[in-house]
Amino acid sequence: MVRGKNMAETFKFVYVLILFISICFVITISDSLNLADYSCIKDKDCPKVKSFNIRCRKGFCVNIL
C-alpha cells in the first residue's frame, strides 16, 4: 500500500513539473523577438521595436546587445 501511494505521488510530482516547464517554455518563446524573417539593406528596413536595438547586418535584421 505504501509503495502504491509513493508511486502516485511521484507521478503527480512529475506531471506538475512537466506542466510548469512547458508553461515557462511557451512564455519564453512567445516573448522572444523573431527577426529571422526580416531581410534588409539598410538599418531603416528593420522593424522598430521598443527596448531592442535592431540593425541590419549581412542582409538580415539582428538585435545588437
C-alpha positions in Angstrom: 0.0 0.0 0.0 2.7 2.5 0.9 4.6 1.7 -2.4 1.5 2.5 -4.4 0.9 5.7 -2.6 4.5 6.8 -3.2 4.3 6.0 -6.9 1.1 8.0 -7.2 2.8 11.0 -5.5 5.8 10.6 -7.8 3.7 10.6 -10.9 1.8 13.6 -9.7 5.0 15.5 -9.0 6.5 14.6 -12.4 3.2 15.7 -14.1 3.2 19.1 -12.3 6.9 19.6 -13.1 6.3 18.9 -16.8 3.4 21.3 -16.9 5.4 24.0 -15.1 8.4 23.6 -17.5 6.0 23.7 -20.5 4.4 26.9 -19.4 7.8 28.6 -18.8 9.0 27.4 -22.3 5.9 28.8 -24.0 6.2 32.1 -22.3 9.9 32.3 -23.2 9.2 31.5 -26.9 6.2 33.9 -27.2 8.2 36.7 -25.6 11.2 36.3 -27.8 11.8 38.5 -30.8 12.0 36.6 -34.1 13.9 38.6 -36.6 15.0 35.7 -38.9 12.3 36.5 -41.4 13.4 40.1 -42.0 15.8 40.8 -44.8 17.2 44.2 -45.1 19.6 46.5 -47.0 19.8 49.4 -44.5 19.1 49.8 -40.8 15.8 51.6 -41.7 14.5 48.4 -43.3 14.4 46.7 -39.9 11.3 47.0 -37.7 11.4 49.4 -34.8 10.8 47.5 -31.5 10.8 49.3 -28.1 13.7 48.3 -25.9 15.6 46.5 -28.7 18.5 47.8 -30.7 17.8 46.2 -34.1 20.2 46.8 -37.0 20.9 45.4 -40.5 23.9 43.0 -40.6 24.8 40.9 -43.6 21.4 41.3 -45.1 19.3 40.4 -42.1 17.9 42.3 -39.1 19.6 41.3 -35.8 19.3 42.5 -32.3 22.5 44.3 -31.2 23.2 43.8 -27.5 
